[in-house]
Amino acid sequence: MDISLNRTNIDAFGESPHQPCYSMNLAEHGEILSIHYSPYDWSQDIMLIVFSNKVLVVQLDHQDSLKFDVIAEFQHNVICTNIYLSAETALNIVPVNIQFCTAGVDFKLRIFKGNLSDDNTCQELIGHTSYINDLNYDPENIYIVSVSDDHTARIWTVADNKQLAVFNLTSPGMSTCWHKDDSSKLLIAEKVGIIRFYNVTKQKPILSFDYGKPLASANWAPFDSQLVASLQMGELLLWDMTRCSRPIQNKLMYTEGGGEVKFSPGTELIAILNKLENSMKVVHVQTQRERLSVKLSLPSNLTWHLRIPIICVSEGDKLHFWKVVPK
């Protein structure tokens, strides 16, 4: 399927920055539960789009008018709560290789593999006993990490999909990220407000932050391995790992708690989505100047393109794309 979308405000972006450059209606597939741009150079235009009973693998062309090609469709017979693409995914080989991991409401992880033929496979990873809040492949595709309301973080080996380690937490695990260059370094953020860093090889914690307020989300900057952001009771906090006693910056973004925070991979921008206030904001990391603020109805989550300062937000059965000027 090849869908070419009408151009909306791309030419007038400088005059109307709060309007999306493009909007895409996917009502024929149902409500969008989650979206995820590829974080890898060789597959950067691939996006995973999750619906109630399936996952679409699509390729986006951002030249001039946005083009949208559905590459593959995978059935997902339980509600999917999180998704992440594997570095093994490649479309420039024959046969192509598609691989990703999902978390379901039945507390299982599922590894999907496909090559655009009838050879699609799905393997279940069982271990969690409650809702899985986040999951992530490491940059070298050695491990998968998942964090859950069951007060555990679990490490799985990609080679055999076996559970390698369990880290016991003091509260539900909310977010997890890998060091951008080192697959042995892992961030795990807990609901109670503690952000811990682990050495996975030694299976030991090595550093922690604690702001003393409930945490909704945390993210490790892909452009600076010393910089971490967290969203705690509506406050956006920035942490320098070389000075971890207090955050180096904090700014009240929302009066309601909850939400999601995510760095742009290619620019010094950070996005904050709050579902309770139906709002998404983008600020510059260093200056804290607001670059974008939009109201949404029923947003599910957001995702950044790897190289282009484009952010996509899912809202009901629609996708909205903004190009954000960094400065």
N, C-alpha and C positions, 0 to 999 in steps of 0.2 A: 504494500500500500504506500503510495506517495502522496502526501498532503502538502500542497503549497498554501501558505497562509497569506491573507491579505495584509498589506503593510498598514500599520496604524499611525503611530506618532514618531517614527524613526527620524524623519526629517526635522520635526519640530521638537526634538528631545531637549535641546537647550532651553526652549521656552516653556515646555510642560514636562518637567522631569518626573512628576508624580504619576504620569500616565505610562502604562507599559508600552514598550516598543512593539510587542506582539502579544496577542492572546490566542489561545488554541482551545477549541471546544472538543472534548472527547466524550461527549454524552453517550455516544453509541457503545462505549465500553463500560460506562457506569461511573460511580464516584471514585476519585483518585485518593488512595490512602497514603501513598508515599512516593517520593521521587528521589533519584540519585544520579548525578552526573559522574562519569568516570573520572577518577583522580590520576589517570596515567596518560602520558604523552601519546602513546601509540593508539589509544582508544578514546581520546578526550572529547569527541563529539558523540559518544554513546551515552544514552540515558536509560535508566531502568524506571518504568512507571508501574506502580502496583495498584491493582483494582481488587475487588472483593474476592474474585476467584481466579485471577490470572496475573501474570507479569508480562508486560510488553518490553522488548528490547528494541530501542529505536535509535536511529542515527539522525542527527540534526546538522543541517548545513546553514551556517550563519552568514553566508555571503548574500548581500542585497536583501532579497525577500527570503524569509525563513522557510526551509524545506524540511520535511519530516518523513522519514522512511521507517516503516515497521520491518525490522529484520527478522524477529522471531517472537513467538508467543509461547509461554510456558503456563500450564495449568497449575493453580495453587489452591487446593481444595479446602484450606483453612485460612482464616483471616491472617494476613501478613502484617506485622507491626514494625519491622525493620528490614533493611536490605543493604547489601554492599557488594560491589563488583570485584571479581578477582583480577589480579594482574595477568593471569593466564589468558584472559579474553583478548582475542586478536581477530581482525577481519581481513588482514592482508596476507593470510596464509590459506592453503587449500588442504583439507577442508578448513573452514573457519572454526574458531573455538570460542564458545561462550560459556562462562562460568561465573556463578554468583552464589551468595549465601543469604538466606532469609531467616527471620524469626517469626514464629507463629503464636497465636493465642493459646495453643496447646502446650506451650513452653518448650517446643522443640526447634532446633536449628535444622535447616535443610540446605544441602549443597546440590545445586542444579548445574548440569553440564549438557551442552548441546553443540551440534555442528551443522544445523540447518537441514538435517535429514531426520529419519525416524529413530535416531539413536540417542535421544534425550534421556538422561538419567537423573534420578533424585535419590540422595542418601540422607537419612535422618540421623541427627546427633542428639542423643538423649542424656540429660543430666540435670538441667534446671527444673525447679519445682514451682516456679512462679513466673510472672510476666517478665519478658526479656526487654529491657529498655534501650539497649544499644548493642551493636556488634561492629567488628572492624577486621579487615585483613591487614597484616603488616606489609610495608612497602616491598619486601623481598618475597612475599607470598609463601612464608614458612609457617605462619600461625594465623589462627582466627581467635579473637577474644570476644567474649559476650558477657554482659553484666545484667543483673536481674534484681527483681524485688525479693528474691530469696536470700539476699545478703551475700551473694557470691559473685566473683568474677571467675570465668572458666577459660582456660587456654586449650585450644585444640590444634593438632598438627595437620597441616594441609595435605601432606603426603599420604597419610592413611586415615584422616578424619577421626583420629582417636583423641580422647581427652588426656592432655599432658599434665595439667595442674589445676588446682582449685585454690583461689585466694578468698579466705573468709573475711567479710566486711562487717562493719559495725552498723550499717544501715543499707537500704536498697542502693545498688549501683545504678547511676543515672547516665553517665557518659564514659566513653573510653576512646583513647587515641594512641597511636604509635609515634615514636620519634621519627621524624621524616627521613633520617639517614641511618638509623640504628634499630634493627628489629629486636634487639634485646631490651630496649627501653620502652616502658608502657605507662600511660596515664590512666588512672581510674578515679572517677569523681563520684562521691557518695551523697545521698540526699541530705544527710546530717550537716553537710557543708565542708567535709574534708576532701582534699584532692591529694592522692598519693601517687608516687612514681615508683615503679617496680623494675628490678632487673629480672627479666623472665628466665634467663639462663641459670641464674642462681636461685630464682623463685623467692626473692626477698625484697621488701620495700627499701628504698634508698633515700626518699625525701618526701615531705608532706607540707601542705598549706592548710590552714584552718581559719576561716573568717568568722565562724560562729553563727552563721545564718543558713537556713535551709537552701540547698542548691538544686536548681532545675536542670542545668546544662553546663558543660565545659568543653573547651576546644583548644588544641595545641596548634600554634601558628605554623603553617607549612613553610613560611618564608623566614622564620626566626625560631630556632629550637630552644631559645631561652624565654620565649614569650608564651603565656597561657592566658586565656580569657575564661571567666566563669560568670554565670547569671544566677544571682542569689537574692531572693525576695525583691525582684525587679531592678536590682543594681547590677550594672555591668562593671566587672572588676578585671583589671589587667595585672598580671603577676610576672615579675622578673625572677627567673629561677636562681639567679645569682644573689638576689636579695629577697628571700622568701618569707620574711617575718610578717610583712604587711603588703597589701597590693600597692603597686606604684601609681595606679589611677583607679578611681571609682566614680561612677556616674549613675544617678537614678534615671532609668529608662521608662519604667512602668510602675504604677501603683499596685498592680496585682502581681502575685508571684507566678511561677511557672514560665515556660517558654523554651526557646532553643537559641543557641548562639553559635555562629560559624564564621570563621575567617575566610576571606577570599584567597585562593591559592596564589593568584598572580599579582595582587595589589595590596596595599596596606589599608584594606577595608574590612569591616566586620559587620555582619548582619545579625539582628535580633528579632525573632518572631515571637509574639505573645498571642496565643489563641484565645485567652480570656478577654483580652482587650481588642481582639481582631485587628491587630496592627503589626506591621513590619517596618523596621528602621535600619538604615545603614549609616554607620559613622566611620570617619577616618581614625585609624588606630592612634596615631600620635597626637593629632590636634583635637580629637574628640568632636570635631565639627560634623554636624549631621548632613549627609549627602542625599538621603532619601527617606521619606516617611509616607507610608500609604496605609489606608484603611482597607480591610478585606472582610469578607464574610466566610466563615468556616474554613480558614486556611488549615492545611494539614502539616506541611513542612516545606523547607527551602533547600536549594542546592546551588552551588556556584560552578560555573565553567572553569576549567583548569587554567586557561591562558587568557581568555577574554573577560573583561569585567562585567560579565552578564550573570545576573541572579534570576533564578526561576522559582516561583512559588506556586504550589498547587492550592486551588480553591474550589471545593466541590468537584465538578466534572471539568474544570478548566485549568489550563496552565497559563501563567503570566510571566513574561520576560521583561526585565529592565536592564538597560546598559547604564552603569553607574559611573559617573565621572569621579576619579579618585580625589582630585583636588579642586 
